[in-house]
Amino acid sequence: MKLSQPIPGAQPRVRFDVPLEPPAGSGEATAEPADPGSASSNFFRHPIYLGFMGTVGVGIALFLSYILANTQSLLLWIVTALFIALGLDPVVRWLERRKVPRPLGIILVLLALLGLVAIFFATLIPTIVDQTTQLVTNAPIWIKDFLASDFFKQLDGQYHVLDTINEQVAKFFQDAQAVGGIFGGVLGVGSTLANGLFGTLIVLVLSLYFLAALPALKKWSYRLAPRSRRDRVEDLSEEITRGVGYYVIGQVCVAVLNATFAFIVMSILGVPFSLLLTFVVALLAFIPLVGGMIAAVVVIAVSLTAGWQTALIYAICYFAYLQFEAYFVSPRIMQKAVAVPGAVAVISVIAGGTLLGVLGALIAIPTAAAIMLLVREVYIAHQDKH
């Protein structure tokens, strides 16, 4: 049924689009450039105005510092979501080249990602929970066996380690503040888990929005540059975002291969809690440079419970794979991603981990690559012309 007249007061929805660029040579009025000498002289002739503007600048800086200090979690969520969106964007663009509309491609990528995550957790969570329970159950037995060993008895006879431990434990439970800190720590763990789940949900939603709005965001950012340099800014930005996207995808592939190899070796050698350790190896493999070494130390420490021979064989196999990965796997997977010298990569990972923790270590190498690209294409190119 069609309405003969429009609904009173109804108006079309206002769209927030990118403003159209004025055509070249459209004859728009341009402001006459002011005389820099007169402006600077007028500025320094009024010390009250100078002091007022300086105070305003300091106030704005303090206000921005306050905002950054109180929105650190939100900024981390935004950065994480942006990197996820950049990592999924090459897949969406690959579907676009196959005549798949971008909205449909985003939906397909999202469904595939959620399906893989659901299959992963549905398959591994029960086993991981069971092996974690076994680890917690067997930990007191391992401690008891260690306390009954000849090595600990000899150590205790010389340094009275057991008496010192009992004394410190008694002092701890007699301290009301320490006991209260335990309950506060339990509550803090619960609050941290709740914030983690909430942050995960926010990151997923922001990733979806960033992925859908990425072309529009790029257009807006390019319009911030002067018209004469807009093409150059667009080329550099596309190269940076493309490199970051391929880096994220490549890091995922490297982590999956690393965890798969570790699981195969642990299964052959009979290392206990192999599935749980595989999950740990996959998470640590996302950290560049040092993640593989940390994962090796963790797995070797657990494999010592099955015998030093098992730990030695695993260490030889895994460190050999790390060398193979560094010289053959990573160069082929990361050939379209960012390229950073080894020294710069180490320094950037340490600096990123110090500033932002694990997330900082993850984004350190792409950030360093972007900075190096800007220095090479902008600063060095400018210096070469003079």
Secondary structure, DSSP 8 states (H G I E B T S, - for coil): ---SS--TT--------------TT----------HHHHHHHHHH-HHHHHHHHHHHHHHHHHHHHHHHHSHHHHHHHHHHHHHHHHHHHHHHHHHHTT--HHHHHHHHHHHHHHHHHHHHHHHHHHHHHHHHHHHHHHHHHHHHHHTSHHHHHHHHHH-HHHHHHHHHHHHHH-HHHHHHHHHHHHHHHHHHHHHHHHHHHHHHHHHHHHHHHHHHHHHHHHTS-GGGHHHHHHHHHHHHHHHHHHHHHHHHHHHHHHHHHHHHHHHHT-TTHHHHHHHHHHHHTSTTTHHHHHHHHHHHHHGGG-HHHHHHHHHHHHHHHHHIIIIIHHHHTTTS----HHHHHHHHHHHHHHHTHHHHHHHHHHHHHHHHHIIIIIIHHHHT-
